[in-house]
Amino acid sequence: MRILITHSRFLLGGSETYAITVGEQLERLGHTVSLFAGEASDEGRELADSRGLELSTGDVATLAERDDVDVVIAQDAAGAYALASAREIPQVFVMHGFASFEHPPQGLRPVPPVVALNNRVADYASALAAEPAVVRLRQPIDLWRFRPAGPARPRARRVLAFSNYIEPDRLAMLQAACDDLGLELTSMGARSTTSVTPQQRIADADIVVGYGRSVLEGMVMGRAAYVWDHGGGDGWVTPESYAELEANGFAGAATDEIVGAERLREDLAAYSPELGALGYDLVRKHHSSARHAEELVKLLNRVQAPAADPVNATMGLLVRSEARAEDARIRIGFQLREKAEEAAALRAELEELRPRLAEIGDAGEVERQRRIAAEKHQQAAEDRLRGVLGSAWWRLTAPFRRLTGALRARLRPGARR
């Protein structure tokens, strides 16, 4: 089959990594795979290039003109609508989240089946008015690219915060817990550094703290994985907690537990190297990307193509416009948070400098008062001098001073007699 995987924007995140992972596996099964996105970042292009997958970008409306596609794995509704505007092409929609552009195309008939990678998304998709068929698959991990790089240390030394979403205040909380325990904290993600090959950074760590797919990538490399991020935390991934945490997509909301600073320190202090080995076993057993691709092929072979309708092109334009507005809102919100963080940092710096500024101000005031006192003293001396020079006594004694001066000059050594 000639398979096209569509994406709204191809950046460097979980949904992009999913597309690359399944694309590789589908090619290993002998299928031809290509990727399309409305736009792509430099990191996204680097990711696709690093795996040898073709990524094209441009106006989503041009998808209606493509005749080199047999089936579609859509990850954005605009692309799904555009592909169903001119011809009948079987589609499967992979839903990763709840943003408007991630919603399945409910206007197609029949509605494409929705692949959900956790129960949170599956429950949401099942509640949609269009009632799409929901296929629950697990997040696929490439077991060849991600595997243990060495044994876990008996005692933890380094923690990796692996996330695109963790907020500075939470990162500061994690930093404080690591400082208390003598652990080195490093980070990787959109707020720090990114990489299309995160394996080495994961291998260098003993504990991976994160959200969603990053948790699984830590586990498969034999590192203890801890679910904690912008949405809360659920703690260590263990054979006992795995099913509940996986159903929630490792999003930090599987339990009613609230992980605060004290709980965070206690949990990290309870690190065991066995967690890494058990985590690897769990991923190898449940998250094989090869098996995931096999299930996708079965689904693509039996799915019914939506009816072609020119109206779908208009639907695609509307969805794309909404996605752009949503993207602008998210981007502006992110920029506002950055500015707020900068302002908070400046306020904190000002508070730290305030005592020193007060000292400098006090020193300046002392110097000013000293200068004023000196000026007053000089003025008083000048006034006294003027008073003496203008007195009657000074005028009456002037001849005597002249005579005394002449005698001194005559008596000075070397003076002519």
Salt bridges, closest charged atoms under 4 A:
GLU16 OE2 - HIS7 NE2 3.99
GLU24 OE1 - ARG51 NH1 3.07
GLU24 OE2 - ARG145 NH2 2.77
ASP59 OD1 - ARG320 NH1 2.41
ASP68 OD2 - ARG66 NH2 3.09
ASP70 OD1 - ARG2 NH2 2.90
ASP142 OD2 - ARG28 NH2 3.90
ASP142 OD2 - ARG145 NE 3.80
GLU167 OE1 - ARG191 NH2 3.08
GLU167 OE2 - ARG337 NE 3.90
ASP180 OD2 - ARG265 NH1 3.54
GLU184 OE1 - ARG158 NE 3.31
ASP206 OD1 - ARG153 NH1 2.68
GLU217 OE2 - ARG213 NE 3.17
ASP229 OD1 - HIS230 ND1 2.78
GLU246 OE1 - ARG136 NH2 2.83
GLU246 OE1 - ARG138 NH1 3.90
GLU257 OE1 - ARG263 NH1 3.33
ASP267 OD2 - ARG263 NE 2.55
ASP281 OD1 - ARG284 NH2 3.48
GLU295 OE2 - LYS298 NZ 3.49
GLU326 OE2 - ARG329 NH2 2.90
ASP327 OD1 - ARG9 NH1 2.97
ASP327 OD2 - ARG331 NH1 2.81
GLU341 OE2 - ARG191 NH1 3.42
GLU342 OE1 - LYS339 NZ 3.91
GLU351 OE2 - ARG354 NH2 3.00
GLU359 OE1 - ARG356 NH1 3.20
GLU365 OE2 - ARG368 NH2 2.96
GLU367 OE2 - ARG370 NH2 2.77
ASP383 OD1 - ARG386 NH2 2.24
